[in-house]
Amino acid sequence: MNGWNQQKQEKIGMESEKYSTEEMELRQQCIMLLQKYLTQHQKEVYEFSHDWIAKGNNDTTWLEEDFLKYVSDIEKWRELGSIKH
């Protein structure tokens, strides 16, 4: 195994140690439910799924609605950041 592959495997191992089995399953459910948004908002889907679990959510109730609000807020901030004074 070369250095890069070994680092990748170590990172995957560390990530899986951060989450319980239930949290990993919920993260998977989040990503699957938000799958249709991956083409346009891949980074946001993964960040939101992580945050969703970190905030203590234990199911996917309101997941998609909250995700759409999250993306809308990000897009508003990007617009504000691109306005030149």
C-alpha positions as CSV (number, residue, x, y, z in Angstrom):
1,M,0.0,0.0,0.0
2,N,1.5,3.3,-1.0
3,G,1.5,6.4,1.3
4,W,-1.5,8.0,-0.2
5,N,-3.7,4.9,0.1
6,Q,-2.5,4.3,3.6
7,Q,-3.4,7.9,4.6
8,K,-6.8,7.5,3.0
9,Q,-7.5,4.2,4.9
10,E,-6.4,5.8,8.2
11,K,-8.7,8.7,7.6
12,I,-11.6,6.4,6.8
13,G,-10.9,4.5,10.0
14,M,-10.8,7.7,12.0
15,E,-14.1,8.9,10.5
16,S,-15.8,5.7,11.4
17,E,-14.5,5.9,15.0
18,K,-16.1,9.3,15.3
19,Y,-19.6,8.0,14.7
20,S,-21.5,5.2,16.3
21,T,-23.1,2.6,14.1
22,E,-26.5,4.3,14.5
23,E,-25.0,7.7,13.5
24,M,-23.3,6.1,10.4
25,E,-26.6,4.6,9.4
26,L,-28.4,7.9,9.8
27,R,-25.7,9.7,7.8
28,Q,-26.2,7.2,5.1
29,Q,-29.9,7.7,5.2
30,C,-29.4,11.5,5.0
31,I,-27.1,11.2,2.0
32,M,-29.5,8.8,0.2
33,L,-32.5,11.1,0.8
34,L,-30.6,14.1,-0.5
35,Q,-29.0,12.1,-3.4
36,K,-31.0,14.1,-6.0
37,Y,-29.1,17.2,-4.9
38,L,-25.6,15.7,-5.2
39,T,-25.0,16.9,-8.8
40,Q,-25.4,20.5,-7.9
41,H,-24.7,20.6,-4.2
42,Q,-22.3,17.7,-3.4
43,K,-20.3,19.6,-0.7
44,E,-23.4,21.0,0.9
45,V,-25.1,17.5,1.1
46,Y,-22.1,16.1,2.9
47,E,-21.6,19.1,5.2
48,F,-25.3,19.3,6.0
49,S,-25.5,15.5,6.7
50,H,-22.6,15.8,9.1
51,D,-24.2,18.9,10.8
52,W,-27.6,17.2,11.0
53,I,-26.1,14.4,13.1
54,A,-23.8,16.7,15.1
55,K,-26.9,18.7,16.2
56,G,-28.3,15.5,17.7
57,N,-31.0,14.7,15.2
58,N,-31.8,11.0,15.4
59,D,-34.1,10.7,12.4
60,T,-34.7,12.3,9.0
61,T,-37.9,14.2,9.8
62,W,-37.7,17.6,8.1
63,L,-34.3,16.7,6.5
64,E,-35.1,17.8,3.0
65,E,-36.9,21.0,4.0
66,D,-34.0,22.0,6.3
67,F,-31.5,21.1,3.6
68,L,-33.2,23.4,1.1
69,K,-33.2,26.2,3.6
70,Y,-29.5,25.6,4.3
71,V,-28.7,25.8,0.6
72,S,-30.8,28.9,0.1
73,D,-29.0,30.6,3.0
74,I,-25.6,29.7,1.6
75,E,-26.6,31.0,-1.8
76,K,-27.7,34.3,-0.2
77,W,-24.4,34.6,1.6
78,R,-22.5,34.0,-1.7
79,E,-24.6,36.7,-3.4
80,L,-23.8,39.1,-0.7
81,G,-20.1,38.3,-0.9
82,S,-20.0,38.9,-4.6
83,I,-21.6,42.4,-4.4
84,K,-18.9,45.0,-5.0
85,H,-19.3,48.2,-3.0
